[in-house]
Amino acid sequence: MKYLLVIEEAKGNLSAYFPDVPGCVAVGDSVEEARANAKEALEFHLEDDEAPASRSLRQILESGDVVSTGEEVFAWVDYEHGKALATA
């Protein structure tokens, strides 16, 4: 399963969230830190829950769940068997 990770500038840091995993958020002082913290958050968030379906970037943008300003960082996180693998 691949989940889109959206990283945005927030007050004093970066905020990261997964549009397809409601409530799963992370922060960091850099993009790398936000991505690493988001991977951990995803593992923790889905630890006891079934992984929700994921959507394509087009589906997410068309749904209005993410409104792009062009300043976000988008990354994909692979999630399998309770483990967030690599981000791309």
C-alpha positions as CSV (number, residue, x, y, z in Angstrom):
1,M,0.0,0.0,0.0
2,K,1.3,3.5,-0.8
3,Y,0.2,6.5,1.1
4,L,0.7,10.1,0.0
5,L,2.5,12.2,2.5
6,V,2.0,16.0,2.4
7,I,4.5,18.2,4.1
8,E,3.6,21.9,4.5
9,E,5.2,24.9,6.2
10,A,3.7,25.6,9.6
11,K,4.4,28.1,12.3
12,G,8.0,27.5,13.3
13,N,8.3,24.0,11.7
14,L,6.9,21.7,9.1
15,S,3.7,19.8,9.4
16,A,3.1,16.4,7.7
17,Y,0.0,14.4,7.2
18,F,-1.5,11.5,5.2
19,P,-4.8,12.5,3.5
20,D,-5.9,8.8,3.4
21,V,-5.1,8.2,7.1
22,P,-7.2,10.7,9.0
23,G,-5.6,11.8,12.3
24,C,-2.1,10.6,11.3
25,V,0.1,13.7,11.6
26,A,3.8,14.6,12.3
27,V,6.0,17.6,12.6
28,G,9.7,18.3,12.0
29,D,12.2,21.0,11.7
30,S,13.3,19.8,8.2
31,V,11.7,17.8,5.4
32,E,13.8,14.8,6.3
33,E,12.8,15.0,9.9
34,A,9.1,15.4,9.0
35,R,9.3,12.4,6.7
36,A,11.0,10.2,9.3
37,N,8.5,11.3,12.0
38,A,5.6,10.7,9.6
39,K,6.8,7.1,8.9
40,E,6.9,6.4,12.7
41,A,3.4,8.1,13.1
42,L,2.0,5.9,10.3
43,E,3.3,2.7,11.9
44,F,1.9,3.7,15.3
45,H,-1.4,5.0,13.9
46,L,-2.1,1.7,12.0
47,E,-0.6,-0.6,14.6
48,D,-4.0,-2.0,15.7
49,D,-6.1,-0.9,12.8
50,E,-6.6,-2.2,9.3
51,A,-4.8,-0.1,6.7
52,P,-7.3,2.1,4.9
53,A,-7.4,2.2,1.1
54,S,-5.1,4.6,-0.6
55,R,-5.8,6.9,-3.6
56,S,-3.8,8.3,-6.4
57,L,-2.5,11.8,-6.3
58,R,-5.1,12.8,-8.9
59,Q,-7.9,11.3,-6.8
60,I,-6.7,13.1,-3.7
61,L,-6.3,16.5,-5.4
62,E,-9.7,16.1,-7.2
63,S,-11.4,15.3,-3.9
64,G,-10.3,18.6,-2.4
65,D,-8.7,16.8,0.6
66,V,-5.4,18.6,-0.4
67,V,-5.4,22.1,-1.9
68,S,-2.0,22.6,-3.5
69,T,-0.4,26.0,-3.3
70,G,2.8,24.7,-5.0
71,E,4.8,25.0,-1.8
72,E,4.1,21.6,-0.4
73,V,6.4,18.6,-0.6
74,F,4.7,15.4,-1.7
75,A,6.2,12.0,-1.0
76,W,4.9,8.4,-1.1
77,V,5.3,6.1,1.9
78,D,5.1,2.3,1.3
79,Y,3.3,0.5,4.1
80,E,3.3,-3.3,4.4
81,H,2.6,-5.7,7.3
82,G,2.7,-3.0,10.0
83,K,5.9,-1.4,8.7
84,A,6.4,1.9,6.9
85,L,9.1,1.1,4.4
86,A,10.8,3.7,2.1
87,T,9.6,7.1,1.1
88,A,10.0,8.3,-2.5
